[in-house]
Amino acid sequence: MAEAYAKVREIVLMEREHPVSAYVAASGTTSRGVVRGVDADLPDSELQRLFILSDNPTLKGVRRIKDTATIILLFNGLKVPNYGRCGMLLLRCTLYKREIDTCRNCGRVGHRQGVCPTPSEKVCEHCGIKPTGPDHECVTPERALCGQAHITGDGTCPNCYQIPYVARRRHRHRRRRNNNQQAQGDSATQQPMPKQPSPTPPTKHLPTTTKNPTATPTWADRVTGKG
């Protein structure tokens, strides 16, 4: 059933056909990478043939971003390779970062301009402030995500991209490892040193006197009266 939904390319609403792009959601044990500079005229079937090769053993799927030359690669496992092969070409592959949805109409975060719930609240596309009249003067913009002086949704801002799960997992493991090493170092410095045994004073030996045992008188001594 999921594969059937993934093949849908258009839907009919109000007797009008609307093009759509459906795909199967990836599992939690996969990661996504991005390659750029691929011919925008190549169909999806040709992309599958060029990318899914024995040289890309962990690659599971290929999907183009709209009509651009940017391709999203789905890999099995939580590691994105540095390069991906497309036919005879070796393309640089980077970690995919999803852009946070921002509306060019109302300037809010969380949705796109095409589905804006308040289409009448249009703001200036240069400063992000609602115009007060035809003589509107732009002021210094302030981004809703980072507070910097540029409009919300500016692609040059690094905060407009979500941190992928692979990167968050790597940062969490690195932070946990550093905390464990620091805790081990602190416990080693705070652990009391073992007490050294106190030296035993030398024993004083008193001089001993040897008593000569009394000699037993012999028979001759008894006869002569010496015993």
C-alpha positions as YAML, in Angstrom:
chain: A
units: angstrom
residues:
- id: 1
  name: MET
  ca: [0.00, 0.00, 0.00]
- id: 2
  name: ALA
  ca: [2.80, 2.43, 0.88]
- id: 3
  name: GLU
  ca: [4.51, 1.82, -2.46]
- id: 4
  name: ALA
  ca: [1.24, 2.57, -4.27]
- id: 5
  name: TYR
  ca: [0.91, 5.91, -2.48]
- id: 6
  name: ALA
  ca: [4.53, 6.73, -3.30]
- id: 7
  name: LYS
  ca: [3.73, 6.45, -7.03]
- id: 8
  name: VAL
  ca: [1.04, 9.16, -6.90]
- id: 9
  name: ARG
  ca: [2.05, 12.14, -9.03]
- id: 10
  name: GLU
  ca: [-1.15, 14.22, -9.02]
- id: 11
  name: ILE
  ca: [-4.41, 14.58, -7.13]
- id: 12
  name: VAL
  ca: [-7.75, 16.11, -8.15]
- id: 13
  name: LEU
  ca: [-9.30, 18.78, -5.92]
- id: 14
  name: MET
  ca: [-12.32, 20.85, -6.93]
- id: 15
  name: GLU
  ca: [-12.12, 19.33, -10.43]
- id: 16
  name: ARG
  ca: [-8.54, 20.58, -10.81]
- id: 17
  name: GLU
  ca: [-5.41, 18.47, -11.10]
- id: 18
  name: HIS
  ca: [-2.57, 19.33, -8.73]
- id: 19
  name: PRO
  ca: [0.92, 17.81, -9.09]
- id: 20
  name: VAL
  ca: [2.27, 16.17, -5.93]
- id: 21
  name: SER
  ca: [5.46, 14.41, -4.93]
- id: 22
  name: ALA
  ca: [4.92, 11.43, -2.62]
- id: 23
  name: TYR
  ca: [7.53, 9.14, -1.09]
- id: 24
  name: VAL
  ca: [7.81, 6.47, 1.58]
- id: 25
  name: ALA
  ca: [8.95, 7.82, 4.94]
- id: 26
  name: ALA
  ca: [12.37, 6.54, 5.97]
- id: 27
  name: SER
  ca: [12.88, 4.41, 9.07]
- id: 28
  name: GLY
  ca: [14.88, 5.51, 12.09]
- id: 29
  name: THR
  ca: [17.96, 3.54, 11.06]
- id: 30
  name: THR
  ca: [18.57, 5.54, 7.89]
- id: 31
  name: SER
  ca: [20.30, 8.82, 7.06]
- id: 32
  name: ARG
  ca: [20.02, 11.28, 4.20]
- id: 33
  name: GLY
  ca: [22.69, 12.98, 2.14]
- id: 34
  name: VAL
  ca: [22.64, 15.62, -0.60]
- id: 35
  name: VAL
  ca: [24.46, 15.82, -3.93]
- id: 36
  name: ARG
  ca: [24.28, 18.86, -6.21]
- id: 37
  name: GLY
  ca: [24.87, 19.54, -9.87]
- id: 38
  name: VAL
  ca: [22.86, 16.66, -11.32]
- id: 39
  name: ASP
  ca: [21.16, 17.30, -14.67]
- id: 40
  name: ALA
  ca: [17.65, 18.61, -13.94]
- id: 41
  name: ASP
  ca: [16.26, 16.94, -17.08]
- id: 42
  name: LEU
  ca: [16.99, 13.39, -15.91]
- id: 43
  name: PRO
  ca: [13.79, 11.48, -15.01]
- id: 44
  name: ASP
  ca: [13.43, 9.57, -11.75]
- id: 45
  name: SER
  ca: [13.94, 6.21, -13.44]
- id: 46
  name: GLU
  ca: [17.28, 7.37, -14.86]
- id: 47
  name: LEU
  ca: [18.37, 8.68, -11.46]
- id: 48
  name: GLN
  ca: [17.64, 5.29, -9.93]
- id: 49
  name: ARG
  ca: [19.74, 3.59, -12.60]
- id: 50
  name: LEU
  ca: [22.68, 6.01, -12.26]
- id: 51
  name: PHE
  ca: [22.87, 6.10, -8.47]
- id: 52
  name: ILE
  ca: [21.85, 2.66, -7.21]
- id: 53
  name: LEU
  ca: [25.05, 0.81, -8.06]
- id: 54
  name: SER
  ca: [27.39, -1.63, -6.39]
- id: 55
  name: ASP
  ca: [29.70, 1.33, -5.72]
- id: 56
  name: ASN
  ca: [26.99, 2.76, -3.44]
- id: 57
  name: PRO
  ca: [26.27, -0.34, -1.31]
- id: 58
  name: THR
  ca: [24.33, 1.45, 1.45]
- id: 59
  name: LEU
  ca: [22.16, 3.56, -0.88]
- id: 60
  name: LYS
  ca: [18.45, 2.70, -0.69]
- id: 61
  name: GLY
  ca: [16.67, 5.47, -2.58]
- id: 62
  name: VAL
  ca: [17.03, 8.62, -4.68]
- id: 63
  name: ARG
  ca: [14.72, 11.64, -4.80]
- id: 64
  name: ARG
  ca: [15.02, 15.02, -6.52]
- id: 65
  name: ILE
  ca: [14.14, 18.27, -4.72]
- id: 66
  name: LYS
  ca: [11.38, 19.72, -6.92]
- id: 67
  name: ASP
  ca: [12.84, 20.71, -10.32]
- id: 68
  name: THR
  ca: [16.33, 21.56, -9.08]
- id: 69
  name: ALA
  ca: [19.69, 19.91, -9.70]
- id: 70
  name: THR
  ca: [19.84, 18.80, -6.04]
- id: 71
  name: ILE
  ca: [19.29, 15.13, -5.22]
- id: 72
  name: ILE
  ca: [18.52, 13.59, -1.82]
- id: 73
  name: LEU
  ca: [20.12, 10.18, -1.24]
- id: 74
  name: LEU
  ca: [18.74, 7.79, 1.37]
- id: 75
  name: PHE
  ca: [21.37, 5.56, 2.99]
- id: 76
  name: ASN
  ca: [20.96, 2.52, 5.18]
- id: 77
  name: GLY
  ca: [22.55, 3.17, 8.57]
- id: 78
  name: LEU
  ca: [23.46, 6.32, 10.47]
- id: 79
  name: LYS
  ca: [26.48, 7.32, 8.39]
- id: 80
  name: VAL
  ca: [26.53, 9.44, 5.23]
- id: 81
  name: PRO
  ca: [29.52, 8.80, 2.93]
- id: 82
  name: ASN
  ca: [31.63, 11.73, 1.75]
- id: 83
  name: TYR
  ca: [31.09, 10.87, -1.92]
- id: 84
  name: GLY
  ca: [28.41, 9.19, -4.03]
- id: 85
  name: ARG
  ca: [28.80, 7.74, -7.51]
- id: 86
  name: CYS
  ca: [26.42, 8.81, -10.26]
- id: 87
  name: GLY
  ca: [27.22, 6.74, -13.32]
- id: 88
  name: MET
  ca: [30.87, 7.56, -14.08]
- id: 89
  name: LEU
  ca: [30.91, 10.69, -11.89]
- id: 90
  name: LEU
  ca: [31.97, 10.92, -8.25]
- id: 91
  name: LEU
  ca: [29.93, 13.64, -6.54]
- id: 92
  name: ARG
  ca: [30.51, 15.27, -3.17]
- id: 93
  name: CYS
  ca: [27.87, 14.16, -0.68]
- id: 94
  name: THR
  ca: [26.95, 16.17, 2.43]
- id: 95
  name: LEU
  ca: [24.54, 15.64, 5.29]
- id: 96
  name: TYR
  ca: [20.99, 16.68, 4.44]
- id: 97
  name: LYS
  ca: [19.60, 19.52, 6.56]
- id: 98
  name: ARG
  ca: [15.91, 20.28, 6.24]
- id: 99
  name: GLU
  ca: [15.05, 23.96, 6.05]
- id: 100
  name: ILE
  ca: [12.63, 25.26, 8.67]
- id: 101
  name: ASP
  ca: [9.33, 26.31, 7.08]
- id: 102
  name: THR
  ca: [8.95, 30.10, 6.98]
- id: 103
  name: CYS
  ca: [6.18, 32.10, 5.33]
- id: 104
  name: ARG
  ca: [7.07, 34.90, 2.93]
- id: 105
  name: ASN
  ca: [3.57, 36.28, 3.28]
- id: 106
  name: CYS
  ca: [3.10, 36.76, 7.05]
- id: 107
  name: GLY
  ca: [6.70, 36.26, 8.16]
- id: 108
  name: ARG
  ca: [5.84, 33.53, 10.68]
- id: 109
  name: VAL
  ca: [7.57, 30.20, 11.20]
- id: 110
  name: GLY
  ca: [5.96, 26.78, 10.74]
- id: 111
  name: HIS
  ca: [4.30, 26.96, 7.31]
- id: 112
  name: ARG
  ca: [4.94, 28.01, 3.73]
- id: 113
  name: GLN
  ca: [3.48, 30.89, 1.77]
- id: 114
  name: GLY
  ca: [1.21, 28.64, -0.28]
- id: 115
  name: VAL
  ca: [-0.69, 27.45, 2.82]
- id: 116
  name: CYS
  ca: [-0.59, 30.66, 4.86]
- id: 117
  name: PRO
  ca: [-3.63, 30.78, 7.21]
- id: 118
  name: THR
  ca: [-3.64, 34.61, 7.15]
- id: 119
  name: PRO
  ca: [-3.06, 35.63, 3.52]
- id: 120
  name: SER
  ca: [-4.30, 39.17, 4.20]
- id: 121
  name: GLU
  ca: [-1.55, 39.87, 6.76]
- id: 122
  name: LYS
  ca: [1.22, 40.45, 4.28]
- id: 123
  name: VAL
  ca: [4.54, 41.84, 5.51]
- id: 124
  name: CYS
  ca: [7.32, 43.59, 3.64]
- id: 125
  name: GLU
  ca: [9.60, 41.05, 1.95]
- id: 126
  name: HIS
  ca: [12.66, 43.21, 2.69]
- id: 127
  name: CYS
  ca: [12.29, 44.03, 6.39]
- id: 128
  name: GLY
  ca: [9.51, 41.70, 7.57]
- id: 129
  name: ILE
  ca: [7.33, 44.54, 8.94]
- id: 130
  name: LYS
  ca: [3.70, 45.01, 7.94]
- id: 131
  name: PRO
  ca: [3.50, 48.08, 5.66]
- id: 132
  name: THR
  ca: [1.48, 50.97, 7.05]
- id: 133
  name: GLY
  ca: [0.88, 52.55, 3.65]
- id: 134
  name: PRO
  ca: [2.33, 53.22, 0.21]
- id: 135
  name: ASP
  ca: [5.09, 55.36, 1.72]
- id: 136
  name: HIS
  ca: [6.41, 52.48, 3.83]
- id: 137
  name: GLU
  ca: [10.05, 52.80, 4.87]
- id: 138
  name: CYS
  ca: [11.96, 49.61, 5.65]
- id: 139
  name: VAL
  ca: [13.45, 49.26, 9.10]
- id: 140
  name: THR
  ca: [16.22, 46.99, 10.30]
- id: 141
  name: PRO
  ca: [14.76, 43.47, 10.18]
- id: 142
  name: GLU
  ca: [15.00, 41.00, 13.04]
- id: 143
  name: ARG
  ca: [14.91, 37.30, 12.36]
- id: 144
  name: ALA
  ca: [12.41, 35.30, 14.41]
- id: 145
  name: LEU
  ca: [14.75, 32.31, 14.77]
- id: 146
  name: CYS
  ca: [18.05, 33.94, 15.77]
- id: 147
  name: GLY
  ca: [17.32, 37.64, 16.36]
- id: 148
  name: GLN
  ca: [19.90, 38.75, 13.81]
- id: 149
  name: ALA
  ca: [19.44, 41.66, 11.40]
- id: 150
  name: HIS
  ca: [17.95, 39.83, 8.42]
- id: 151
  name: ILE
  ca: [14.50, 38.68, 7.42]
- id: 152
  name: THR
  ca: [13.06, 35.38, 8.59]
- id: 153
  name: GLY
  ca: [13.78, 32.66, 6.05]
- id: 154
  name: ASP
  ca: [17.08, 34.03, 4.78]
- id: 155
  name: GLY
  ca: [18.95, 31.04, 3.36]
- id: 156
  name: THR
  ca: [22.33, 32.43, 4.42]
- id: 157
  name: CYS
  ca: [21.44, 32.04, 8.11]
- id: 158
  name: PRO
  ca: [22.63, 28.72, 9.58]
- id: 159
  name: ASN
  ca: [19.70, 28.72, 12.03]
- id: 160
  name: CYS
  ca: [17.15, 28.27, 9.25]
- id: 161
  name: TYR
  ca: [18.10, 24.58, 8.96]
- id: 162
  name: GLN
  ca: [17.11, 21.81, 11.32]
- id: 163
  name: ILE
  ca: [19.93, 19.82, 12.90]
- id: 164
  name: PRO
  ca: [19.65, 16.25, 11.53]
- id: 165
  name: TYR
  ca: [19.20, 13.34, 13.91]
- id: 166
  name: VAL
  ca: [22.56, 11.90, 12.87]
- id: 167
  name: ALA
  ca: [24.33, 15.11, 13.93]
- id: 168
  name: ARG
  ca: [22.34, 15.38, 17.18]
- id: 169
  name: ARG
  ca: [23.16, 11.77, 18.02]
- id: 170
  name: ARG
  ca: [26.86, 12.32, 17.32]
- id: 171
  name: HIS
  ca: [26.94, 15.49, 19.44]
- id: 172
  name: ARG
  ca: [25.10, 13.73, 22.29]
- id: 173
  name: HIS
  ca: [27.55, 10.81, 22.32]
- id: 174
  name: ARG
  ca: [30.53, 13.18, 22.19]
- id: 175
  name: ARG
  ca: [29.12, 15.28, 25.06]
- id: 176
  name: ARG
  ca: [28.41, 12.16, 27.13]
- id: 177
  name: ARG
  ca: [31.92, 10.84, 26.53]
- id: 178
  name: ASN
  ca: [33.48, 14.16, 27.55]
- id: 179
  name: ASN
  ca: [31.34, 14.26, 30.72]
- id: 180
  name: ASN
  ca: [32.40, 10.73, 31.65]
- id: 181
  name: GLN
  ca: [36.06, 11.56, 31.12]
- id: 182
  name: GLN
  ca: [35.72, 14.72, 33.20]
- id: 183
  name: ALA
  ca: [33.93, 12.83, 35.98]
- id: 184
  name: GLN
  ca: [36.65, 10.18, 36.03]
- id: 185
  name: GLY
  ca: [39.32, 12.88, 36.21]
- id: 186
  name: ASP
  ca: [37.55, 14.66, 39.08]
- id: 187
  name: SER
  ca: [37.10, 11.45, 41.04]
- id: 188
  name: ALA
  ca: [40.78, 10.61, 40.58]
- id: 189
  name: THR
  ca: [41.88, 14.01, 41.95]
- id: 190
  name: GLN
  ca: [39.44, 13.92, 44.89]
- id: 191
  name: GLN
  ca: [40.19, 10.35, 45.94]
- id: 192
  name: PRO
  ca: [42.28, 10.37, 49.19]
- id: 193
  name: MET
  ca: [45.76, 8.99, 48.94]
- id: 194
  name: PRO
  ca: [46.27, 5.67, 50.74]
- id: 195
  name: LYS
  ca: [48.00, 6.02, 54.09]
- id: 196
  name: GLN
  ca: [51.59, 4.91, 54.10]
- id: 197
  name: PRO
  ca: [52.46, 2.59, 57.01]
- id: 198
  name: SER
  ca: [54.48, 4.37, 59.68]
- id: 199
  name: PRO
  ca: [58.04, 3.10, 60.00]
- id: 200
  name: THR
  ca: [58.54, 0.64, 62.86]
- id: 201
  name: PRO
  ca: [61.14, 1.87, 65.39]
- id: 202
  name: PRO
  ca: [64.18, -0.33, 65.63]
- id: 203
  name: THR
  ca: [64.05, -2.88, 68.44]
- id: 204
  name: LYS
  ca: [66.63, -2.38, 71.17]
- id: 205
  name: HIS
  ca: [68.43, -5.60, 71.94]
- id: 206
  name: LEU
  ca: [69.57, -5.84, 75.58]
- id: 207
  name: PRO
  ca: [72.91, -7.53, 76.22]
- id: 208
  name: THR
  ca: [72.43, -11.07, 77.33]
- id: 209
  name: THR
  ca: [74.66, -12.82, 79.84]
- id: 210
  name: THR
  ca: [75.45, -16.40, 79.27]
- id: 211
  name: LYS
  ca: [75.48, -18.48, 82.41]
- id: 212
  name: ASN
  ca: [78.01, -21.27, 82.46]
- id: 213
  name: PRO
  ca: [76.26, -24.43, 83.49]
- id: 214
  name: THR
  ca: [77.54, -26.12, 86.65]
- id: 215
  name: ALA
  ca: [79.88, -28.93, 85.73]
- id: 216
  name: THR
  ca: [78.83, -32.31, 87.02]
- id: 217
  name: PRO
  ca: [81.60, -33.85, 89.25]
- id: 218
  name: THR
  ca: [83.08, -36.99, 87.96]
- id: 219
  name: TRP
  ca: [83.66, -40.25, 89.99]
- id: 220
  name: ALA
  ca: [87.35, -39.45, 90.41]
- id: 221
  name: ASP
  ca: [86.51, -36.07, 91.89]
- id: 222
  name: ARG
  ca: [84.14, -37.63, 94.36]
- id: 223
  name: VAL
  ca: [86.84, -40.11, 95.47]
- id: 224
  name: THR
  ca: [89.45, -37.44, 96.00]
- id: 225
  name: GLY
  ca: [86.92, -35.25, 97.77]
- id: 226
  name: LYS
  ca: [86.73, -32.51, 95.11]
- id: 227
  name: GLY
  ca: [83.08, -33.04, 94.25]
...
